[in-house]
Amino acid sequence: MKKLSVLGVRVDSVSLEEVKSIATAAIEKKEPALFISLGSLTVMQARKDQIYKTLIEQAKLVICDSAGVAKAVKYLQRTEIPRLSGIDLIPVFAAMSVKKGYRIFLFGAKESVVAEACRNLTVTFPGVNICGYLNGYFDIINQNDVKETIKRSAPDILLAGLGQPLQEKWLSTNLIELGVPVAVGVGGSFDVIAGRIKRAPLFFRRLGLEWLFRMIIEPWRLRRNFVLINFILSILKEKFIGGKQKYG
Ligand code: UDP
């Protein structure tokens, strides 16, 4: 694993095998480890939010989640980094659970969505050890109930699909108290696993055009696309005018 940065925000060059072995070590040693998936939007959010940027710096792993970030790193630093999206990690953790009995908890999305995601994972991965689930719509008042439910379920892997940056902020604040080894922000993945949102077809994914597919099926996310344009402009500015590169 090698720490690099894009527009001053940390991103790691990490292979799938390394992700698996870092997760296994955290579970075996019972050490808390926050895994963050970094996309172009995350980079832009972190540049505006110092607290978010700092928690990204302190995470165990910052995995490159988007073609945009991978291309930016290649363009600015001439380094190829593996791309692993949050949604791709879920089957990997499910397979680890089948093999080693690791307990997985799903936290996030609407009640019917997360319940359906659990059912689908159980069907796709017979023997997967799902120790519980909770929807992601809670308020400060019932926050303790949420934490108690997760603690009682004693997961080895907590998948939090609350959207960014909420999921990472909530996990980093509560990880030690929860006593969960591996905590992973998975964004809207439960909606995809539950079959509520279509994943971009392979054609779009291969070309790194998942954002375009999302723009077509969810046009109301227009604001996101302006942020993506801003990301590209910031990369060009960094290339031609220069900027600070941390790590790598
Ligand atoms: N969500 C949630 N609690 C909230 C807000 C959002 O559980 O308070 C869920 C929402 O239902 C969806 C996910 O968080 O399943 C966010 O998905 P989105 O695609 O917007 O996030 P991204 O993958 O872009 O981070």
Residues whose N, C-alpha, C, O or C-beta is under 5 A from the ligand:
A	BS01	UDP	G108 A109 K110 G136 Y137 G161 L162 G163 Q164 V186 G187 G188 D191
